[in-house]
Amino acid sequence: MALFIRDAEVDALAEELRRLTKVKTKTEAVRQALLIQLERARRASPIGDRLARSKALADAMGPSDPTFDMKAYTDEMWGSD
């Protein structure tokens, strides 16, 4: 899907960024700027929000087995005694 910049100021900003970052196209300059801003926005969100998906996946797996012995499991897996 195409992104058309119809605002002259935004177009000028994209061109200035292209020139300063020495990329070939305004599209690449805008792509890099958007990726940087997305990463900043993701880092700025609260840790609870960032971990919500992981927590939902863990919850979907069900409760853990309190009798599970990870040491015995890895020893068995690697054939250790």
Secondary structure, DSSP 8 states (H G I E B T S, - for coil): -------HHHHHHHHHHHHHHT-S-HHHHHHHHHHHHHHHHHHHS-HHHHHHHHHHHHHHH----TT--HHHHHHHHHT--
